[in-house]
Amino acid sequence: MATAPRVGNAELVKMQRVFSTSGRGWPTPAGATAYAEGMGGDLRLHDKENVRYSSVMVNLPPDDAVFRFTERVFEPLARADQRAWARRYLRALLTTPGKKSARRLAASVSPSPTAAQALHQFVNVSPWDWIPVREELIRWTERRVAPRAWVVDLAVLPKRGEHSCGVHRRFVAAAGRAVTCQVGVGAFLATAADAVPVDWRLQLPGAWSKDPHRRQRARIPDDVDFRLPEQHALELVDALTAASRITPVPVVAHLGATLQVGALVRGLAARDRDFVLAVPDGLRVRTARPSGHRPRREEYGPVHTARGVLDHGPAPLRTEETARPDGHARLAVVATALVHPVERPSVGAPQRAYRLFTVRPGQSRPPSPLWLTNMTHARTEYLLGLTRLPALTLRTTRRLKDDLGLLDFEGRSFPGWHHHMTLVSAAYALRHTAAGLTPADT
């Protein structure tokens, strides 16, 4: 069995400060080392009380860096006491092992017996506007990373009760069963190595959007109603566009099998955005001619499914050498075709052609996802790199759940959910860039 890394005195002090809140501070480096497992730059510490692992960063951002971060990102909060509680909440998210309940978060940053109630009030009751805070978070993050794309993806958040805003039952393919959950639609700034969450929308099924009693109880604003994932995606793209200060990057969307592709394609085209979209196997398409040929109606071919065109049609195959995350090269066989998406068989094909493509899986492997892009002349290797970015958002969501309390929100209101998601996302952004923080990062 691998030996855990030796824990030095500086790390021990930080660990003792965290674990002393639960009454079990470790007195010696050897004692701390016995509970530490090397995880790159982190130490993962087992929290016996909750029987779960939580990543506690040894190289946490120093207090002055957290102060500068909150003063900049939470500057839209007019009151100094609100920014102070935001700072305490972020510090608590980064240092509290195990479940991130208000009581445990408060105990890690304040000895006051009223701290837990104050943190709860800050997240659930305080009327601060999360939208300008997220705009600052977008700008703060993009100054420190070089996004390759904006990725829009779904996050399924399992819940035990049925009273939290937006909770409903739905089938989750990854789990293979129906679960009680909330569903967030998240926007991530994705690099080649990570994806930083910066904005969110909460899906509200009809039972929540149409029930006046539920709306009032959850404090859902009047202008918020039921929206499809693709509508949320376009809202997120608009919000990112308004806040961003960098040259636009492609939009990558991975929104599940129920995606209404036509609406999202039209919306992104109207916004003049390059995109790569994961599309359902059953998407109806007609094959298109290259070189901008616009067929007459009598030249329209039959309607096929997207999977059928690539698996059984005349789609050409290309062999591409691509770089794996570990730096090694791999050969990928790519099936690709120019197509016109068809929303209704009775409607003529649209004038614009799009590129449909997928990686052919090896023997005995399940089919690979299908992708649609308007970047018809882009290199296949570049497009394949973009299709790998949703895997990073999945990893980020898992880290948010395991390390930063994504699933530990104790409130039930719509504003409370957005406050919580904003704080968790800010904590991730701060942790992601902690190693490079300097006094100039204000």
N, C-alpha and C positions, 0 to 999 in steps of 0.2 A: 504494500500500500504506500502511496506517495506520502512523503513527510511534509507537513504544513510548514510554511516559511517562518523563519524566526521573526518575532515581533520586537522592534526596538522600543526604546524608552518613550520617544515622541509618539509613536503609534499607540503605545500602551496608555499614555495619558488620555488620548482621545477616546480610546475604547472604554477606559474606566469612567470617563465623563458620561458616555452614552449609557453604559450598563449600570452605573450606580443608581440611575433613576428607578430601576426595578429591584434594587436592593441586593445586587450580586456583582459588585465591582470586583475585578480580578486584581489580586495584590502583587502578582509577579509577572514578568514577561513570559516565563515558562507556562504559567497558567493560561495566559492569553493565547500563546502559540498553540496550545493543545486544542483550542476551539477555532483556529483559523485555517482556512483553505486558500491557497494561492489562486487568484483569478485575475491574471494580468496585473493591472495596477491596483486592483481592489482586493479587499479581504472580505470573504463572505462568512458571516458569523451566524451560527445557529441560535435562534431564539427559542429556548426550550418552552417558554410559556405558550407560544403560539404554534409550535411544531411547524415552523416554516423558515425559509432562509430569506435574509434580507441583505442586500449589498450595502455595506457601510464603507464609504470611501475613506481610505487612510489619508489621502491628499485632498482633504476637503478645501473648498475655497476659504481663504482667510476672512475673518469678520469684516475687514474693511472692503474686501471685494464684494461680499454680499451686500454691504451697505451701499456701495456705488451702484451695484446692479439694481437694487430695489429703488434707489432714488431716481434712476433713469427709466427703468421699465414701468414702475408704478408711479411715475411722476403725475399722470392724470388724476391720481387720488389726491384731492386738494388738501386733505387733513393730514398733518404729520403723524398723528396717532394711527391712522389707517395704514400709512406706509410702514410704520414701526411694527404693526401686527403682521403685515405682509412679510416683512423681513424675518420676524420670529417664526412664522409659519413655514417659510422656505427653509430656514435653518433646521427646523424640526423635521421636515420631510427628508432632508439630507442626512440626518444623524439618528433618527429613531429607528431601531430595528423592529422587525415584526409588524404587526398590525398597526396602522396609523390612525388609531382612534384619537378623538380630541383630548382625552385624558392622557394618553401616552405621549402625544405630541407636546402637550403643555408641560408635562413633567420633564421633558428633555431640554427645555429652554427657559423655564421659570419655576422658582420655588413657590410662587403665589398660589394659594388655594383657589383663587378665582380665575386662574389663567385658562383652564379648560373651557369654562363658560365664555370667556372673552374670545378665544379662538373660534368656538362654535358660532358666536354672534357675528364675528367678522366674516365667516364664510356664508352663513345661512340668512342673516338678518340685515347686515350692513348694506345700504343701497348703492354700493359703488358700481360704476359702469365698467364691465369687462372689455368692451369693444376697443376703446382707446388704449387700454393696457396691452391687449393683443397686438394692436398696431405697432406699439413701441417694441414689443417682443419680436415681431417680424423684422423690424429694422435693426434691432440689436443683434439678432442672430445672423442675418445676412451680411452684416459687416464683419463677422468673424468666421463664417464658413463660405464656401463657394458653391452654392446650390447648382446641381446639374439639372434638377427638375423640381416642379411642385407636384407632389404626389398626394392624391386624394384617395383615402381608403376607409373602410368600415372598421369599427372597433366594437365587438360584442362584450358587454359588461354584465356578467351574471349577477342577479340579485335574489335575495331570499324572500323578501316580502313583495307585496303587490301595490304598495302605496307610494313608492318613489315615482317622481315625474317621468312619464314615458315608458314605464315598465310594462312588458307584454310577453306573451309566449310566442316563440317562433322556432322554426326548424333551423338548426345550425349544422351545416354540412360537416364542418371540422369535428364536431362532437358526435355526429351521427344520430342526433335526437333533438327533440324540442326542449328548449330551455326558457326559463323566466329571466328576462334580461332587459337592459337598456341598450340602445344602439346609437353610438356616436359616429358621425361622419367627420373625419379629421383631415386637416391639411398639414403636410409635412414639408420642410425644406430638406431635400435629399441630396447628399453628396455621394461619392463612390463608396463611402464606408459607413455612413450613418444617416438617420432621418430624424430631424428635430421637429416635434409637434409645435405648431404655432397658432392654430385656430380650430374651432370645433362647432358642429351643429348637432342638436339632439333630435332624433326622429320621434315624432309624435303620432302614433297610430290614431285612427278615427275615434277610438274609445276615449282618448285624451283630448284630441283637438275639438271634438264636438260636444263634450259633456261640460256644461257650464259650471256644475259643482266641482268637478275635478279641476277645471281651469282656475277657478277662484282659489281653491285650496292649495294648488301648486304654484299660484302666482304667475301664471302663463300670460305674457303680454297679449293685448288684443290683436296685434298685427302678426302674431305667430300662429300658424295653422299647419295642417298636414302638408308635407312636401315629400316628393319622391327623392331617392338618393341623388339622381342626376340634377334635380333642382337645387338641392343642398350643395352639390359639387360646383355648380355655376355660381352660386352665392359666395362660396369660398374663393373661387377664382377671382370674382369681382373684388372681394375684400383684400386679397393678396395684391391684386393689381393697384388698388388705391393706396395701400400702405407701402408697397415696395419702392425701393430707390435704386434697383439694379436693372440691367437689361433683361427683358423677359426671357424666361427659360420654358422648355416644353412642359405641358401638363400631362401627367401620367395618372390614369384613374383605374382603380380596381374595385368595382362596386357590386360584384355578385351577379348571379345568373338572372336576376329579374330586371337588370338594367334595360331601360328603354334607350337603345343606342341612338336612334334618330334624333331625339330631343337633345341629347348631349352633344352629338356631332354638330347639329345646327347651331346650338348655343356657342360652342367653342369656335366654330367657323365665323359666326357673326362677330366674335370678339377678336378675330384674326390671331388665334393662338395655335401654335403647333401642338400636336397631341399624340399620345399613344394610349389606346383604351383596350382593356381586357373586355372581350365581347362573348356573349353566349354561343354555344355550339349551334343553336337553332336560328341564329340571325339569318334573315332572308337576304340574299344578295343575287345580283346578276354579274357575270364576268364583264369586264370593261376592256376597251381597246387602249393601247398605249398612245403616246404622243398627242394627247388632247383631243382625240377623235370624238366627235359628238354624234352618236348614232341617231338616225331617224326612228320614230316609234316602231316602224315595221322591222327595224333591225334589232330590236331588243331581244335578247335571248331568254331562255327559260329561267325561272327562279330556282335557286338552289339554297341549301343551308350552307353556312360558312364552313362547318366541319366537312360537309360533303365535297365542297370545292377543293379544299386542301388535301383531303385524304383520298378522294376517288376521282377528282377531276384532272384537268390538264395542268395543274399548278406545277411550275418548274421547281426543281430542287437545287439548292445551293449549299455548298460545303464551306463553312466559315470557321476560321481559327479565332477563338475568343479567349480572353483572359478570365480564369476563375478567381474567386476571392482570395485564394491562397497564392496567387501570382502565377500559377502554372497555366499553360495553354491547353485548350481542349478543342476538339473538332465538333462542330454542331451542324447537323443537316437541317436546313431550313426550307420549308415549303412556303411559297409566296404567290400571290395573285393580285392583279388589279381588279377591284370590284366596285359596283354601285350598291350601297345598302338600299333595300326596298322595305318600307314600313308596311305597305299593304300591296298585295299582289296586283290589285286592279289599277294601281297608280304607276305611271311611267317612271323609269329609273331617273334619278337625279343626274344633273350634268357632271358633277364633280366625281372623279374616280379616287378611290382610296386604296391603300395597300393593306391587304390581309396577309398575315403570316403566322407561322408557328414553328417551333422546333420539333422535328420528328424524334419521338422517344426511342430508346433502345428496346430490344426485345424484352417482353414480359413487363414492360413499364406502362403505367397509365398514360392516357393521352395528355399532351402538354396544352396549356392554355392557348387560346386564340387571341390575336391582337390586331387592332385596326389603327392605322395612322394616316394622317394627311401629308406626312413627309415622304412622299413617294420616291424621291430621288436620294434620300439619305442612305448612307452606308448601312448594310445589314448589321455589321458589328456594333455600330452606334445604337441602332434600334434595340438590339438584344441587350445592350447594357442598360437601356432605360427600362426594359421589361423586368430586370432583376431588382429594381428599386423597391417594389412593393414587399419583397422579402425583408428589406431593412425596416419598413414601417411595421411589419409584423413583429420583428425583433424588438423594436422600440416599444410597441404596445405591451409586449411581454415584460420588458424592463419596468415600464410604468406600473404594471400590476405587481410585480415581485418586489420592486425596490422603493417605489415612491407613492404607494397608497392609492393607485388609480381606482381600485375596487372598494376602498374603505370609507367612501363618502357616507356620512351618517344622516344627511338631510334628505328632504323629500321635495324641495321646491325647484322650480326651473332656474331662478337666479342662483340658488345655492349650487346647483349642478355646474353651471357655467363658471362660477367663482372657483369651485374646486378644480375643474379642468384647466382653468387659466393658471392656477397656482402650481399644479402638478407639471404642466408644460413648462412653466418658467423654471421650476426646479430642475427639470431635465436639461433645459438649455444652459443653465448655469453650470450644472455638473459636466455637461458635454464640453464646455469651453474652459473649465476651471484651470487646466494645466497651463493655458496660455494667457491668463489674466495678468495684467500689469497695472500700476497706478494710473496709466493713461486710459484705461478702460472705464470711462465715466460716461 
